[in-house]
Amino acid sequence: MAENWYEALSDELTNGVSATDAVGSVLGGPAGMAKLGMSAAARLGEGNGGSWSFDEEEIDAVIADWKALAEELEADKTLLAPARQGIHAPSNDQPSVEFMNALHEGMDSLAEFNDAMRDYVKEFVAKLEAAKKSVSNVDGDSADSFGGVSDV
């Protein structure tokens, strides 16, 4: 089970774990989804199925968390290039050169992974914001349609 967001996303990219499973593994399964602004976790009504609720404050907090992750990934990116450039073989012998080549390849792979993670997080934030906007618009339209109705 993943210990943090970064590992959960890493699992998804490398092992094909779905976003829902990855988030659930970090937040404790389906029950943890409520922490994700999904207080939509189907609150059951009285015997007639369920209903979904949407808490803008919760989704805003989730979006803020994902944006913070994006900033951390961006900070990591700025560290990778200088780190790669600052590593040199102690000598020109074959083992040292081969080790440095392997290390540089690993650093290049890490930079590619960081790029993929930043793209994923950016797209996910955009999807969260679009979902929030969509739900907010639907809620607003529904509230407007009931605006002229008075209590009896």
Buried (B, 14 or more C-beta within 10 A) or exposed (E): EBEEBBBBBBBBEEEEBEEEBBBBBBBEEEEBBBBBBBBBBEEEEEEEEEEEEBEEEBBBBBBEBBBEBBEBBEEBBEEBEEEBEEEEBEEEEEEEEEEBEEEEEEBEEBBEBBEBBBEBBBEBBEEBBEBBEEBEEEEEEEEEEEEEEEEE
